[in-house]
């Protein structure tokens, strides 16, 4: 249990948080209009885009196993993981 808590604390210290803002919601709405995404997936992709300053073409990684979300992220310019 203690080891698990230590790993969680280490992960939390290395997290970038993108908060629920009007800008995030508006970006997610544009993504839903562009890609066949569910609302939650659009919010996740919008947060990733905001995290990288709307410039995922710099090779920013995006991790997902959902086919629609992976396709949308790829079209937005992310490097998709796992391959």
C-alpha positions as CSV (number, residue, x, y, z in Angstrom):
1,X,0.0,0.0,0.0
2,X,2.8,2.5,0.9
3,X,4.6,1.8,-2.3
4,X,1.4,2.5,-4.3
5,X,0.9,5.8,-2.5
6,X,4.5,6.8,-3.2
7,X,4.0,6.0,-6.9
8,X,0.8,8.1,-7.0
9,X,2.5,11.0,-5.3
10,X,5.3,10.8,-7.9
11,X,2.8,10.8,-10.8
12,X,0.9,13.7,-9.4
13,X,4.0,15.8,-9.0
14,X,4.6,15.4,-12.8
15,X,1.1,16.3,-14.0
16,X,0.1,19.3,-16.1
17,X,-3.5,20.3,-15.3
18,X,-5.8,21.9,-17.9
19,X,-8.8,23.2,-16.1
20,X,-12.4,23.3,-17.2
21,X,-12.6,26.7,-18.8
22,X,-14.9,28.3,-21.4
23,X,-12.0,28.2,-23.8
24,X,-11.7,24.4,-23.3
25,X,-15.4,23.9,-23.8
26,X,-15.4,26.0,-27.0
27,X,-12.5,24.0,-28.4
28,X,-14.2,20.7,-27.6
29,X,-17.3,21.9,-29.4
30,X,-15.3,22.7,-32.5
31,X,-13.7,19.3,-32.3
32,X,-17.2,17.6,-32.1
33,X,-18.2,19.5,-35.2
34,X,-15.0,18.4,-37.0
35,X,-14.6,14.8,-35.8
36,X,-17.1,12.0,-34.9
37,X,-16.2,12.2,-31.2
38,X,-18.1,11.8,-28.0
39,X,-18.2,14.8,-25.7
40,X,-15.8,13.4,-23.1
41,X,-13.3,12.4,-25.8
42,X,-13.6,15.9,-27.4
43,X,-12.8,17.4,-24.0
44,X,-9.8,15.2,-23.6
45,X,-8.5,16.1,-27.0
46,X,-9.2,19.8,-26.5
47,X,-7.2,19.7,-23.2
48,X,-4.3,18.0,-25.0
49,X,-4.4,20.7,-27.7
50,X,-4.4,23.5,-25.1
51,X,-1.6,21.7,-23.2
52,X,0.7,21.9,-26.3
53,X,-0.3,25.4,-27.3
54,X,-2.4,24.2,-30.2
55,X,0.8,23.0,-31.9
56,X,0.9,19.2,-31.7
57,X,2.8,19.1,-35.0
58,X,5.9,19.4,-32.9
59,X,5.6,15.7,-32.2
60,X,3.5,15.9,-29.0
61,X,2.4,12.4,-28.0
62,X,-1.2,11.4,-27.4
63,X,-2.0,8.2,-25.7
64,X,-5.4,6.5,-26.3
65,X,-6.7,3.0,-27.2
66,X,-10.0,4.4,-28.6
67,X,-10.0,4.3,-32.4
68,X,-12.1,7.4,-33.0
69,X,-10.2,9.5,-30.5
70,X,-6.8,8.2,-31.9
71,X,-8.0,9.1,-35.4
72,X,-9.1,12.6,-34.4
73,X,-5.8,13.2,-32.5
74,X,-3.8,12.0,-35.4
75,X,-5.7,14.4,-37.7
76,X,-5.0,17.2,-35.3
77,X,-1.3,16.5,-35.6
78,X,-0.4,14.4,-32.6
79,X,2.0,11.4,-32.5
80,X,-0.2,8.6,-31.4
81,X,0.8,6.1,-28.7
82,X,0.9,3.2,-28.6
83,X,1.8,2.6,-32.2
